[in-house]
């Protein structure tokens, strides 16, 4: 039992709406881990074009993540300078309007890379804003607007998204993060699926 090949673009026969993204995305500013998939009735092939908007920094997504149809990652290229009276981007239209523009006023608004941990589930039409970090094992509810970092194993929902509840108690979360099963070799994951899918942290630790 070796598990599926993470390089296969469409790992489910006769169900091409689901695709492992590592084999579908070649953009240099997007890094995606093994077995992370995107589900879209129009097909997952255009994930980078449809779901990652306004480039200029990195989007880093871990392994074993599930991303539902219509999720959007807004990158720092969408930001406007906010230090003056107007946020209008006069400079990009040229014809003299670019004169005197100080690029530092824009760079101050850059919030860094967007990072999604491992084993994260992002619901339909969720929007992730620039520079956000979503912790391992978190769940982002459908249509949520994520403007701040999400703790590991939190469930967030709403606009703006807030923690609805934690999936597990603090001690269990610490133990799960220490096990970090998503970093295991694939054959080890395959041998221990019952422990990974189960809810007994002691069994998972015993397999580590």
VOPAGU-2260 file (C-alpha; in pm, 1 decimal, decimal comma):
REM VOPAGU-2260
SITE   aa  ch    i         X         Y         Z
SITE  UNK   A    0       0,0       0,0       0,0
SITE  UNK   A    1     215,2     282,9    -133,2
SITE  UNK   A    2     -54,4     548,5    -178,8
SITE  UNK   A    3    -117,6     764,6    -487,1
SITE  UNK   A    4     155,8     934,1    -686,0
SITE  UNK   A    5     161,8    1303,3    -578,0
SITE  UNK   A    6     282,5    1402,4    -925,0
SITE  UNK   A    7     -33,3    1273,1   -1094,7
SITE  UNK   A    8    -238,1    1571,4   -1200,2
SITE  UNK   A    9    -576,8    1398,7   -1175,5
SITE  UNK   A   10    -549,6    1123,1    -914,1
SITE  UNK   A   11    -914,4    1013,5    -910,4
SITE  UNK   A   12   -1016,0     830,7   -1229,6
SITE  UNK   A   13   -1328,6     970,9   -1396,8
SITE  UNK   A   14   -1325,7    1264,2   -1152,2
SITE  UNK   A   15   -1106,5    1523,9   -1319,2
SITE  UNK   A   16   -1241,1    1813,5   -1112,0
SITE  UNK   A   17    -989,8    1711,6    -842,4
SITE  UNK   A   18    -619,4    1763,2    -899,6
SITE  UNK   A   19    -298,1    1735,7    -700,7
SITE  UNK   A   20    -164,6    2089,2    -735,6
SITE  UNK   A   21     206,0    2013,5    -722,3
SITE  UNK   A   22     188,8    1877,9   -1077,9
SITE  UNK   A   23     -39,2    2155,3   -1201,4
SITE  UNK   A   24     129,0    2472,6   -1076,5
SITE  UNK   A   25     460,2    2595,5   -1217,2
SITE  UNK   A   26     454,0    2960,4   -1107,3
SITE  UNK   A   27     785,4    3042,0    -937,0
SITE  UNK   A   28     620,3    3228,3    -650,0
SITE  UNK   A   29     388,5    2938,5    -555,7
SITE  UNK   A   30     515,4    2639,1    -357,5
SITE  UNK   A   31     277,5    2349,2    -295,4
SITE  UNK   A   32     342,0    2029,4    -101,5
SITE  UNK   A   33     265,2    1671,9    -197,3
SITE  UNK   A   34     -96,8    1552,7    -201,3
SITE  UNK   A   35    -249,7    1899,0    -162,4
SITE  UNK   A   36    -549,3    1914,9    -395,4
SITE  UNK   A   37    -792,6    2164,5    -543,6
SITE  UNK   A   38   -1152,3    2072,2    -632,1
SITE  UNK   A   39   -1325,3    2271,5    -905,7
SITE  UNK   A   40   -1604,7    2160,7   -1145,7
SITE  UNK   A   41   -1421,7    2346,0   -1424,1
SITE  UNK   A   42   -1107,0    2150,2   -1343,5
SITE  UNK   A   43    -810,2    2231,7   -1118,5
SITE  UNK   A   44    -566,8    2314,1   -1398,7
SITE  UNK   A   45    -615,6    2691,3   -1376,4
SITE  UNK   A   46    -566,9    2712,8    -999,0
SITE  UNK   A   47    -278,8    2960,9   -1024,3
SITE  UNK   A   48    -468,0    3188,9   -1262,8
SITE  UNK   A   49    -808,7    3169,9   -1092,4
SITE  UNK   A   50    -719,8    3144,4    -725,7
SITE  UNK   A   51    -390,6    3329,4    -673,1
SITE  UNK   A   52    -449,1    3695,8    -746,8
SITE  UNK   A   53    -213,2    3995,8    -765,4
SITE  UNK   A   54     131,4    3839,1    -745,0
SITE  UNK   A   55     448,1    3990,9    -600,8
SITE  UNK   A   56     533,8    3764,8    -308,0
SITE  UNK   A   57     518,8    3393,2    -224,7
SITE  UNK   A   58     229,7    3160,9    -156,7
SITE  UNK   A   59     350,5    2853,9      32,0
SITE  UNK   A   60     105,7    2567,5      89,3
SITE  UNK   A   61     197,4    2254,2     282,8
SITE  UNK   A   62     121,2    1886,4     228,0
SITE  UNK   A   63    -215,9    1710,5     252,8
SITE  UNK   A   64    -424,9    2028,7     221,5
SITE  UNK   A   65    -776,9    2031,4      75,8
SITE  UNK   A   66    -880,7    2347,2    -110,6
SITE  UNK   A   67   -1242,1    2383,8    -220,4
SITE  UNK   A   68   -1384,5    2549,0    -529,2
SITE  UNK   A   69   -1347,4    2924,7    -554,1
SITE  UNK   A   70   -1095,3    2976,9    -274,3
SITE  UNK   A   71    -888,7    3290,0    -338,0
SITE  UNK   A   72    -545,7    3395,1    -219,2
SITE  UNK   A   73    -502,2    3773,5    -245,2
SITE  UNK   A   74    -132,7    3857,0    -271,4
SITE  UNK   A   75      50,7    4178,6    -185,2
SITE  UNK   A   76      25,7    4313,0    -539,1
SITE  UNK   A   77    -332,2    4410,4    -452,2
SITE  UNK   A   78    -223,0    4654,8    -181,7
SITE  UNK   A   79    -232,4    5032,4    -228,8
SITE  UNK   A   80     -25,0    5294,7     -51,8
SITE  UNK   A   81    -218,5    5423,0     248,9
SITE  UNK   A   82      19,3    5680,1     397,2
SITE  UNK   A   83    -127,1    5977,3     209,6
SITE  UNK   A   84    -473,9    6126,0     176,6
SITE  UNK   A   85    -561,3    5918,9    -132,3
SITE  UNK   A   86    -514,6    5547,8    -192,4
SITE  UNK   A   87    -561,6    5588,6    -569,5
SITE  UNK   A   88    -263,8    5441,4    -763,8
SITE  UNK   A   89    -198,0    5743,5    -986,5
SITE  UNK   A   90     153,7    5625,3   -1075,1
SITE  UNK   A   91      48,6    5307,9   -1257,6
SITE  UNK   A   92    -129,6    5509,6   -1527,8
SITE  UNK   A   93     178,7    5708,6   -1629,7
SITE  UNK   A   94     155,2    6016,7   -1851,8
SITE  UNK   A   95     327,9    6219,7   -1584,8
SITE  UNK   A   96     134,9    6076,7   -1289,9
SITE  UNK   A   97     427,0    5849,4   -1208,1
SITE  UNK   A   98     652,2    6146,5   -1131,7
SITE  UNK   A   99     727,7    6194,0    -767,0
SITE  UNK   A  100     584,6    5857,5    -665,2
SITE  UNK   A  101     782,6    5710,6    -376,5
SITE  UNK   A  102     786,9    5327,2    -403,5
SITE  UNK   A  103     851,7    5309,3     -30,0
SITE  UNK   A  104     494,0    5421,3      33,3
SITE  UNK   A  105     375,9    5102,0    -135,3
SITE  UNK   A  106     642,9    4869,6       3,6
SITE  UNK   A  107     539,0    4969,0     357,4
SITE  UNK   A  108     206,8    4796,5     288,3
SITE  UNK   A  109     366,7    4464,0     186,5
SITE  UNK   A  110     283,3    4205,0     450,4
SITE  UNK   A  111     512,5    3919,8     348,4
SITE  UNK   A  112     450,0    3569,5     220,5
SITE  UNK   A  113     119,8    3388,9     263,8
SITE  UNK   A  114     175,4    3052,9     432,2
SITE  UNK   A  115     -67,8    2763,5     466,1
SITE  UNK   A  116      46,3    2482,0     693,4
SITE  UNK   A  117      -4,2    2110,5     645,0
SITE  UNK   A  118    -335,4    1922,6     665,8
SITE  UNK   A  119    -537,9    2243,8     626,8
SITE  UNK   A  120    -893,0    2242,2     487,5
SITE  UNK   A  121    -999,4    2562,3     310,8
SITE  UNK   A  122   -1371,0    2585,2     237,9
SITE  UNK   A  123   -1554,6    2701,0     -73,0
SITE  UNK   A  124   -1500,8    3064,9    -175,2
SITE  UNK   A  125   -1285,7    3146,9     126,1
SITE  UNK   A  126   -1058,7    3448,5      75,0
SITE  UNK   A  127    -710,8    3458,3     228,4
SITE  UNK   A  128    -557,4    3805,1     254,4
SITE  UNK   A  129    -186,1    3888,4     204,8
SITE  UNK   A  130      72,1    3783,8     460,4
SITE  UNK   A  131    -157,3    3551,6     655,5
SITE  UNK   A  132     -26,2    3230,3     811,6
SITE  UNK   A  133    -272,2    2944,1     856,1
SITE  UNK   A  134    -151,1    2689,0    1108,8
SITE  UNK   A  135    -131,3    2312,6    1063,4
SITE  UNK   A  136    -459,2    2124,6    1090,0
SITE  UNK   A  137    -675,8    2437,2    1071,7
SITE  UNK   A  138   -1015,0    2457,3     901,0
SITE  UNK   A  139   -1130,5    2771,6     718,2
SITE  UNK   A  140   -1507,4    2789,4     676,5
SITE  UNK   A  141   -1675,7    2851,3     342,1
SITE  UNK   A  142   -1692,2    3216,5     232,6
SITE  UNK   A  143   -1468,1    3326,0     519,5
SITE  UNK   A  144   -1243,2    3631,5     484,5
SITE  UNK   A  145    -915,7    3551,9     660,2
SITE  UNK   A  146    -736,0    3873,9     755,0
SITE  UNK   A  147    -521,6    3750,6    1046,3
SITE  UNK   A  148    -313,2    3446,6    1131,5
SITE  UNK   A  149    -502,0    3127,8    1216,2
SITE  UNK   A  150    -372,5    2909,7    1504,3
SITE  UNK   A  151    -295,5    2543,3    1442,5
SITE  UNK   A  152    -604,2    2321,2    1466,3
SITE  UNK   A  153    -842,4    2617,8    1489,9
SITE  UNK   A  154   -1174,1    2637,4    1306,5
SITE  UNK   A  155   -1233,3    2989,1    1173,5
SITE  UNK   A  156   -1534,8    3135,4     996,1
SITE  UNK   A  157   -1696,4    3466,5     913,6
SITE  UNK   A  158   -1610,0    3806,6     768,4
SITE  UNK   A  159   -1362,8    3884,2     908,7
SITE  UNK   A  160   -1288,1    3525,5    1012,6
SITE  UNK   A  161   -1272,3    3453,8    1383,6
SITE  UNK   A  162   -1192,2    3139,3    1578,3
SITE  UNK   A  163   -1517,1    2948,5    1624,9
SITE  UNK   A  164   -1352,9    2679,2    1832,5
SITE  UNK   A  165   -1039,3    2472,3    1860,6
SITE  UNK   A  166   -1051,6    2121,1    1719,9
SITE  UNK   A  167    -862,2    1977,4    2017,5
SITE  UNK   A  168    -743,9    2086,6    2360,9
SITE  UNK   A  169    -408,1    2263,7    2397,8
SITE  UNK   A  170    -218,9    1955,4    2514,7
SITE  UNK   A  171    -341,9    1745,8    2222,9
SITE  UNK   A  172    -250,1    2021,3    1977,1
SITE  UNK   A  173     103,3    2034,8    2117,6
SITE  UNK   A  174     133,6    1658,1    2083,8
SITE  UNK   A  175       0,5    1663,0    1726,9
SITE  UNK   A  176     248,0    1932,6    1627,9
SITE  UNK   A  177     529,4    1729,2    1782,9
SITE  UNK   A  178     427,5    1417,8    1587,4
SITE  UNK   A  179     396,6    1615,8    1260,3
SITE  UNK   A  180     276,8    1308,7    1069,7
SITE  UNK   A  181     259,9    1507,4     744,4
SITE  UNK   A  182     640,5    1502,8     734,3
SITE  UNK   A  183     655,7    1124,2     742,0
SITE  UNK   A  184     760,5     932,3     430,9
SITE  UNK   A  185     463,8     824,0     222,7
SITE  UNK   A  186     508,2     455,9     305,2
SITE  UNK   A  187     493,2     537,5     676,4
SITE  UNK   A  188     179,1     745,8     624,8
SITE  UNK   A  189      25,3     455,3     434,2
SITE  UNK   A  190     105,5     207,7     712,1
SITE  UNK   A  191     -46,0     429,8     979,7
SITE  UNK   A  192    -362,9     563,2     820,1
SITE  UNK   A  193    -581,1     426,9    1100,6
SITE  UNK   A  194    -385,7     626,0    1358,6
SITE  UNK   A  195    -384,2     940,4    1143,3
SITE  UNK   A  196    -756,7     918,4    1070,4
SITE  UNK   A  197    -840,3     822,7    1426,3
SITE  UNK   A  198    -869,6    1035,3    1738,0
SITE  UNK   A  199    -633,7     857,2    1978,7
SITE  UNK   A  200    -321,0    1070,8    2010,2
SITE  UNK   A  201    -136,4     795,8    2200,0
SITE  UNK   A  202    -169,8     559,3    1903,3
SITE  UNK   A  203     -40,3     829,3    1668,9
SITE  UNK   A  204     254,9     898,4    1898,4
SITE  UNK   A  205     330,6     526,2    1916,1
SITE  UNK   A  206     350,9     518,7    1536,5
SITE  UNK   A  207     585,0     817,5    1516,7
